[in-house]
Amino acid sequence: MTLKEILNKDIQNYINANLNTDLHSLLLKKPPFPEFTMAEIVQQIKGKKVAQKKFPFLNKENVVFPPNLNLEQASSQSTAEFKARYLKGRKFVDLTSGFGIDAYFLSQNFEEVTLVEQNTELLEIVKHNWEVLGRNAYFINSNLETFLEENTERFDLVYLDPARRDSQKNKKFLLEDLSPNLLEIQNKLSEISDRIMIKLSPLIDISYLISVLDDISKIQIIAVKNEVKELLVFISSTAKTEGVEISCVNLESGDSEFNFNFKEEKAAVSEFSEPLKFLYIPNNAVLKSGGFNLVSENFNVKKLHPNSHFYTSDERLESFPGRVLEIETVEAKQINKGEKFNIISKNHPLSPEEIKKKYKISDGGKEYLIFTQTKKGKIILKSV
């Protein structure tokens, strides 16, 4: 399949006419065009369907989509737009451009853009799509290591998203297991820019990152609708020595950002209390950050238990980065069979499934039932 062939008007019309057709049944049909397999046509349909939700700016005529793995690994439009908010300069390079979603938005505030990608077919697709979108760049078909060896330019921003799977497609998280190995190339990166941004897995440990990477100025934890999607590590030659700034962001949620200095958390102290009128459940970006004592200090709320990460107060705080519930304490005998609840279990021996089975209740409804612990022991809370 070539780009010119897939852009044939008849093929594009067939793709658009089958956007709502069941893809499994489509795969069983005979290809309507002899030069294409049905799998290749279905891949373009799937790409358009993914674009509608994940990156709607690509939901245009004559845009071409890559294989499914490239679609999965690409950032969403909302996270890419967020990355680009405060970054600008003259020269920008993306050393692992992939499908080019991050590069497209990051490049908007730069005069000169360079995209490096070792997959020839993928780079051709990105180059074509950028022409459709009216965006210019230097497209370099090379692996990152070769580019770094041959490059003589300096950039205002270097961006990379290392591959997080090995040759057997197994997920990898430690920096030395990624491709490229960040620990081996960090000095090279610092030679070509004073500002480096690296996208990493949401599962990577923040303390580990800070212990192995030099000159980290900031780590951003980005969630979308309370699902942590990625960690962004900012490396700067002018990084301050008094600690790394941690920024917790929950996009498409209405939550405020929660920012703190990593060193401050170790010095912060939580106050504890039995449940008061309101319960605070931090969003998952905040939970990922580990800033549990600073949540208590900064918002003047009290923790229920050192390991619960639930907070409470008598006055409602609208600015809290997470869910706020008005609650009451209930006894087990007050839970009626057949009732529906949104069930939360944290720092409690029973899982939500075990709770449903034991109390003969089910998921759903508007009320929350929270199983957790305070310093005095196990407790059940109900939203009111």
C-alpha positions, 0 to 999 in steps of 0.5 A, spaced: 500 500 500 502 506 498 500 513 500 497 515 493 493 508 492 490 509 499 488 516 497 484 514 491 477 517 491 473 511 490 477 508 496 476 514 501 469 514 499 468 506 501 472 508 507 467 513 509 461 509 507 463 504 512 465 508 518 459 505 522 460 498 519 462 492 524 469 491 523 470 484 524 464 482 519 468 487 514 474 483 515 471 477 513 468 480 506 472 480 499 476 486 498 473 491 494 479 493 491 484 488 488 490 492 490 488 492 498 487 487 503 481 488 507 486 489 513 489 495 510 482 498 509 479 496 516 486 499 519 484 506 515 477 506 518 479 504 525 484 510 524 478 515 523 474 512 528 480 513 533 481 520 531 474 522 532 475 521 540 482 521 541 485 526 536 479 530 532 484 535 529 486 529 524 478 527 523 479 530 516 479 528 509 485 525 506 489 524 512 492 517 513 493 513 519 498 508 521 498 501 524 494 500 530 500 500 535 502 507 533 495 509 534 495 506 541 502 509 543 500 516 540 498 522 545 491 524 545 489 531 543 488 534 550 494 531 553 498 534 547 495 541 547 496 541 555 504 540 553 504 546 548 501 551 553 507 554 556 513 552 551 515 556 545 522 558 542 525 558 535 528 551 534 524 545 536 526 537 535 522 531 537 527 525 537 521 520 537 516 523 533 512 517 532 505 519 529 507 526 530 501 528 535 505 531 540 510 534 535 504 537 532 502 541 538 508 543 541 511 545 534 506 551 534 510 556 538 516 554 534 519 557 528 523 551 526 521 544 527 525 538 526 521 531 527 526 524 527 523 518 526 526 511 524 520 508 521 520 510 514 513 508 513 510 512 519 514 518 517 512 518 510 505 518 513 506 524 518 509 528 513 503 527 508 498 529 514 502 535 516 502 537 508 494 536 509 494 540 515 499 546 512 504 545 517 512 545 515 517 541 518 524 538 517 523 530 517 529 526 518 528 518 517 533 516 522 534 513 529 535 517 535 542 515 536 545 516 529 541 523 529 545 525 536 551 523 533 551 527 527 547 533 529 551 540 530 545 544 532 542 546 538 535 547 540 530 551 544 527 544 546 528 537 545 522 532 546 522 525 546 518 519 548 522 513 549 519 506 547 516 502 553 516 495 550 521 490 548 522 486 542 517 481 545 512 487 546 513 486 553 512 493 557 518 496 560 518 502 566 526 502 568 529 508 564 535 503 562 530 498 559 527 503 555 529 505 547 533 509 547 536 508 554 535 515 557 541 514 562 546 513 556 544 519 552 542 524 558 549 528 557 548 528 549 541 531 550 544 536 554 549 538 549 544 540 544 539 544 549 538 547 555 531 544 556 529 537 555 522 534 556 521 527 556 514 523 556 514 517 561 509 511 563 504 513 568 507 507 572 514 509 573 516 511 580 517 519 582 522 517 587 526 513 582 526 518 577 529 523 581 534 519 584 537 517 577 536 523 572 540 529 573 538 536 573 530 535 573 526 541 574 519 539 574 515 533 573 508 533 571 503 528 572 497 528 567 491 525 568 485 525 563 478 524 567 482 521 573 486 516 569 493 518 569 496 518 562 503 520 563 509 523 566 512 529 563 520 530 566 523 537 565 530 537 565 534 544 565 541 546 565 538 551 570 534 547 575 534 549 582 538 545 587 532 546 592 528 540 590 523 538 584 517 541 582 511 536 582 505 538 578 498 534 578 494 535 573 487 532 571 484 534 564 477 534 562 475 534 570 474 541 572 479 540 578 484 545 580 492 543 579 496 541 585 503 543 585 508 542 590 516 541 591 518 534 592 522 536 598 517 539 602 513 533 602 518 530 607 517 535 612 510 536 612 506 533 617 498 531 617 493 532 622 488 526 623 481 526 625 475 521 625 470 523 619 467 530 620 462 533 615 465 532 608 470 527 605 475 529 600 478 523 595 484 526 591 484 525 584 489 520 581 494 525 579 495 527 586 495 520 589 500 518 584 504 524 586 505 522 593 504 529 596 499 526 602 502 530 608 502 537 603 494 535 601 493 536 609 497 542 610 495 546 604 488 545 604 487 544 612 484 538 612 485 532 616 487 525 614 483 519 617 489 514 617 496 514 615 495 509 609 487 511 607 489 518 603 482 520 605 481 527 608 476 530 612 473 537 614 467 541 617 467 546 611 466 544 604 472 546 600 471 547 593 478 548 590 480 541 592 483 537 587 478 531 587 472 528 589 468 532 595 462 528 598 458 530 604 458 524 608 455 520 615 458 514 618 453 508 618 453 501 621 453 495 617 446 493 619 444 499 616 446 497 609 439 494 605 440 488 601 439 490 593 441 497 594 445 500 589 452 504 591 458 507 588 463 502 592 470 505 594 474 500 598 481 503 600 485 501 606 480 496 608 480 488 607 474 487 603 475 489 595 469 492 592 467 485 589 467 482 596 463 487 599 457 487 594 457 479 595 457 480 603 452 485 603 448 483 597 448 490 594 450 492 587 454 498 583 450 504 581 446 509 583 448 516 586 450 515 593 457 512 595 459 507 600 466 508 602 469 502 606 476 504 609 479 505 616 481 511 621 486 511 626 480 507 631 479 502 626 475 500 620 469 504 618 463 505 613 461 512 610 455 513 606 454 520 602 448 524 603 
